[in-house]
Amino acid sequence: MTPYRQELEKYRDIDEDKILQELSPEELAQLDAELAEMDPENVLLPAGLRQRDQTQKSPTGPLDRDALLQHLERQALEAEERQDLVPFTGEKKGKPFVPKGPGPELPREEQVTLEPELEEALANATDAEMCDIAAILGMYTLMSNKQYYDAICSGNICNTEGINSVVQPDRYRPVPDEPPNPTDVAETLRRLQDNDPALQDVNLNNIKDIPVPTLEAICEAIQTNTHVRSLSLVATRSNDLVATAVAAMLEQNRSLQSLNLESNFITSAGMLRVLAAVGHCPTLSELRVDNQCQRFGDSVEMAMAAMLEQCPSLLRFGYTFTLQGPRARAAAALTRNNELR
């Protein structure tokens, strides 16, 4: 047995309870303070639990907040102000500013002599005209880019404020908002149900108050319609219920050529149903499904690439892929489909 083991054997049969009973109250308090687990760095603990209570003095009375504040204010007023290390004397240091006088004249051989007509024109030119002349000579830093190119391309004075003018942003004409979609949804639904031959393009873009049952009825009416060539439901708040109706429409319709479902609330489950039904519509050549409320998963992008490979009639597909593999497969499939046409 090693000496270290022999040293530990002495403490094997120690009676800890007997030792604790023989300790005095002061020793027990000291032992309790040593065994207390404190963490001064833990900011989540209250201040009273970060360190041991070392106060031995009994409290003098209840806390009087107003009296404590008055005592602190009185102590602050009675404390002497700290003297400055370097007293202020008002002495001025450094050299006073003296403006420079006019510089020496250029030697005669370095002076530029112009014709009398040019000398007179430059002497009578305004700041704006001088600025345009500088721009024509290539000193473009005196003007903005727009003023510089306008001065070169036209013979008019473009900078009317002179060389010291502040560069200001160009003023653009305000562009008015697009007018609301004038399509009458109820009239469009009636014409779809009547299979009106004059109705070939159905554009319901940006009409956000169309009820979901109405959108489902429109898709149901297009199932048997033989004249509609384009259906656009951009920003119509379409959800998975509408996507299911669109999938049923694609399975039955044989005349639709373009379908746009961008900027809606279709999830991955609804998009998978639409992709599975695209193969049943041989006339569909354009499909756009980008900018939905949530990002599609990897399985949806793989299904998109497989759908493009299996549908040679699809020539244009609108979606921004996030994975390199499906993106490359989709690009190759679209290239092949366009070459086959």
Summary of the structure (lengths in Angstrom):
residues: 341
radius of gyration: 43.5
end to end distance: 92.4
largest distance: 121.3
contacts: 746
relative contact order: 0.04
helix: 44%
strand: 4%
